[in-house]
Amino acid sequence: MCGYGNAPDSVTGDKPKKYRAMEGKYFRKLVFRDNPEGGDPIFDQATFDTIWPYLRVMARSSPEDKLTLATGLNRSLLFADKDRVAQLEAEGITIFPDRQVVAMTGDGTNDAPALKRADVGFAMGISGTQIAKDACDIVLLDDNFASIVTAAKWGRNVYDSIQKFLQFQLTVNIVAITMAIVGAFVFQESPIAAVQMLWINLIMDSLASLALATEPPDEALLRRPPVNRSASMVTKQMYSNMIGHSFYQVVILLWFLFKGPDFFGIPDGIEFMEETSAPSQHHTMVFNLLVMMTLFNEVNCRKLNGEWNVFEGVMENKLFVAILGSTFVLQCAGVQFGGRWLKCYEGGLTFYQWLFCLAVGAGVLGWQQAINLAVNSLGEYGATDGGTNESGLLKFNSASGSGKISLPKGSSSSSSRVQSFKRAKTSAALGSKLGVAKRLLAS
């Protein structure tokens, strides 16, 4: 893509864009200049960078024009020119803050080089040639361009689903490991039994992964900017959610572990175990509190960007509601009737003990709002400046054969990134020539 967002339209009276639409012949005349030494014309990257932010339609284009577009966008360093990016932003054109991601469609044999050069190549499954299909990344089986939008929407949805489950799973792991370590050091025994940890992994992790992975995509996915290739899958908002909820749950569990018996007037779990060799109400409540807080946090994990309404769209995913309800029912049955099989107190918990566990679990929902408020007060999360780590990834032939080269880390200024990018391109070109020479010698 050349950029996301729409440029102002000349029809509305805004400044006209002379490069908005052009013919392939005129495009070639602009971006290529004569070679003073003869031979093939020389591609002018600087001129190309002045054209592509405005370009929307190219008529009567040839397969060579498509290859020129893909190559020029791959090599463009316009995103590193902050002044130019700001100027385009003022005109209503947003430049992705990293190397541009290029998608190309084609069906003929002559389109194969452009499909191969692009980051994502789409070939037609019905009318496309076999060579085009071999060169592309995705084949549109129905030859319908609308399938590209569907693929993008579902691709983003899968990415979000992975993030949701990571956010949920890592929070559970942090809390469980912390409680196990504290119990081992203080009591020489974890307050959460091994079979209870297996129960959590079975009904919470396995079912939760299914619930969070079945969220249907919505149109809002297509309205947001693309994810930067150098961005971490675990965002700053996700880090805040995981750390915040882990803190809340660990504090509650540790308080109840040490002060719970006095608060509820029940025997201490360790002493009860030593006297009767049976599970106690104390440790059963610790287990139930962990599950209830995790269960309510599953609802929070449906949102990744600090949305205030965590219940938005929850009824559209019937499977999520069914899994959430069935998990709660299984937990109630396990605590009340699981007994020694689940290392729970014979007879289960009382009504007031259940009420306490549910109230603490529901408190996770309010705690999420506090986390969002704290994150918003510290500034925007999730923004990317691009170009500092792996922004120079290119689909050029590298010496290693991986097809990718990357900029050195730590290049913070635009000029240093540009220079590093050029050195990387030069070394990749030399590596490609060396590879050709080796193959010729081998033959």
PyMOL commands that set and color helices and strands:
alter all, ss='L'
color gray80, all
select helices_A, chain A and resi 10-12+24-31+45-51+63-75+78-80+82-90+109-117+130-135+146-186+194-212+220-223+236-264+269-276+281-300+314-316+318-337+339-342+351-378+414-442
alter helices_A, ss='H'
color red, helices_A
select strands_A, chain A and resi 21-23+32-33+42-43+57-59+103-106+120-124+138-140
alter strands_A, ss='S'
color yellow, strands_A
deselect
rebuild
show_as cartoon
